[in-house]
Amino acid sequence: MNQNLQKLFSIAQKKEKFGIGLMSGTSLDGLDIALCRFKGSGLQTQFSLLKFITIPYQEDFKKEIRQVFARKEVSLEKVCLLNVYIGDFHGQLVLQALSEWKLNAKDIDFIASHGQTIYHAPQRLHQQAGYLNATLQIGDGDHLAVKTGILTISDFRQKHLAAGGEGAPLALYVDVLLGSKAGENRILLNIGGIANLTYLPADGDYAHIICTDIGPGNTLIDAACQKYFNKPFDEDSKIALAGSVSESLLNALLDHPFFTEQPPKTTGPELFNLTYLESARQRSNTSHISYEDVICTLSAFTAKSIVDFIAANIKAQDIKLFASGGGAKNIYILNYLKEALPHVIIAGTGELGIDPDAKEAILFALLGNEALCGEPIKIGNNPAVLMGKFSFPA
């Protein structure tokens, strides 16, 4: 048998595995690196987060990514170059993390890498006849594997697409396997660049689970902060709290078919971007309002879209909501949710033993573990598939 296949078979049979999950999100703030220990798989998964770090991206790297990020027309050469560069660069960052943790590559069984999304194109967005749902993440897995010397699993979203899904949100799997509790209605809400949630009903019936994107999370707030205040994000909601909500602008922002489409559904910065904001300002005659009011209204937009979705789709009264992602630290959004959802107890995913900052990196480590030793699980309308492509270090 091929030596790589022998090693893969050996890792898959191990009772305990050590995997690194990598997540680089649409906010482009840095690479999340989570070292996890797994025993078992599927509903019998036992999980521990051993180490976690976010290594920030430098501004020049962010500028490179933005040249191809969420744009319909880009340089094909730049995409080609970045695919290799990001794979190699993420490998460097993994080695940096291992050095800081005083660990060796031989201590790690696998890396599970999300890559960097540069375009998300569900049919509802591209509307091109004859073409299926599509998404593209770059950061080649072979380069990561060779750079680190560690078996790498990557490009998870393509199998989800091939089986009839939209490639997102994949949070469903970590939410169900690590976040369910019999007898409790739970919502696991992730407010990253895009907001998504998983509803886990108390009865445990997989047919009643909802997992879907909801709308913009931080992506519009961050983009407006960068444009109007030269700040990467609204720290401690200082800008939003200094402004007021423009109801006219808020209504215009909410006036899009996406919000009335039935779940599951996905979206991205390809839709919710500064062009979307400017169109809403023109339609609502709010081009004159202060930038503080714009940030405040965008924060309300994110929060209200979450509230409206829960009200329309989740009828349970006793609900516990566990929040994660950068938006879970947004004071304005959290206060809005608490006021608008008095029947919902709101906490962070830390109460579930899931570091809110590390959740998405944990997700891909978990998907890597499933790819190695799991079995497809049918959850609601989601495809029952194992995801990820294997890259060997030699």
QUIMO-V827425 format. One record per backbone hydrogen bond with DSSP energy under -0.5 kcal/mol. CO is the residue of the C=O (numbers start at 1). NH is the residue of the N-H. Records with the same first field share a line. If there is no record, write none. Layout:
CO = NH / NH
This chain:
2 = 6
3 = 7
4 = 8
5 = 9
6 = 10
7 = 11
8 = 12
9 = 13
10 = 14
11 = 14
15 = 40
17 = 19 / 38
18 = 109 / 110
19 = 21 / 36
20 = 112
21 = 34
22 = 114
23 = 32
24 = 117
25 = 28
29 = 57
30 = 32
31 = 55
32 = 23
33 = 35 / 53
34 = 21 / 36
35 = 50 / 51
36 = 19
37 = 48
38 = 17
39 = 46
41 = 44
42 = 45
46 = 39
48 = 37 / 50
51 = 35
53 = 33 / 55
54 = 56
55 = 31
58 = 61 / 62
59 = 63
60 = 64
61 = 65
62 = 66
63 = 67
64 = 67
65 = 68 / 69
68 = 71
72 = 74
74 = 76
75 = 79
76 = 80
77 = 81
78 = 82
79 = 83
80 = 84
81 = 85
82 = 86
83 = 87 / 140
84 = 88
85 = 89
86 = 90
87 = 91
88 = 92
89 = 93
90 = 94
91 = 95
92 = 96
93 = 97
94 = 98
95 = 99
96 = 100
97 = 101
98 = 103
99 = 102
104 = 107
105 = 108
110 = 20
111 = 113 / 153
112 = 22
113 = 155
115 = 24 / 117
116 = 138
118 = 70
119 = 136
121 = 134
122 = 125 / 126
123 = 127
127 = 129
128 = 131
134 = 121
136 = 118 / 119
138 = 116
140 = 144
141 = 145
142 = 146
143 = 147
144 = 148
145 = 149 / 150
151 = 111
152 = 391
153 = 113
154 = 389
155 = 158
156 = 159 / 160
157 = 161
158 = 162
159 = 163
160 = 165
161 = 164
169 = 172
170 = 173 / 174
171 = 175
172 = 176
173 = 177
174 = 178
175 = 179
176 = 180
181 = 184
184 = 186
185 = 320
186 = 200
187 = 189 / 322
188 = 190 / 198
189 = 191 / 324
190 = 192 / 196
191 = 327
192 = 218
193 = 217 / 219
194 = 192
195 = 214 / 215
196 = 190
197 = 212
198 = 188 / 200
199 = 201 / 210
200 = 186
201 = 204
202 = 183
204 = 206
205 = 208
206 = 209
210 = 199
212 = 197
215 = 195
218 = 222
219 = 223
220 = 224
221 = 225
222 = 226
223 = 227
224 = 228
225 = 229 / 231
226 = 230
233 = 235
234 = 237
235 = 238
237 = 241
238 = 242
239 = 242
240 = 243
245 = 247
246 = 250
247 = 251
248 = 252
249 = 253
250 = 254
251 = 255
252 = 255
254 = 256
256 = 259
257 = 260 / 261
258 = 261
265 = 213
268 = 271 / 272
271 = 273
273 = 277
274 = 278
275 = 279
276 = 280
277 = 281
278 = 282
279 = 283
280 = 284
281 = 286
282 = 285
286 = 289
290 = 294
291 = 295
292 = 296
293 = 297
294 = 298
295 = 299
296 = 300
297 = 301
298 = 302
299 = 303
300 = 304
301 = 305
302 = 306
303 = 307
304 = 308
305 = 309
306 = 310
307 = 311
308 = 312
309 = 313
310 = 314
313 = 315
317 = 319
318 = 185
319 = 321 / 345
320 = 187
321 = 323 / 347
322 = 189
323 = 349
324 = 191
325 = 328
326 = 329
327 = 330
329 = 331
330 = 334
331 = 335
332 = 336
333 = 337
334 = 338
335 = 339
336 = 340
337 = 341
341 = 344
343 = 319
344 = 346
345 = 321
347 = 323
348 = 351
349 = 352 / 354
350 = 353
353 = 355
355 = 358 / 359
356 = 325
358 = 362
359 = 363
360 = 364
361 = 365
362 = 366
363 = 367
364 = 368
365 = 369
366 = 370
367 = 371
368 = 372
369 = 373
370 = 374
377 = 379
379 = 382
382 = 379
383 = 385
389 = 154
391 = 152
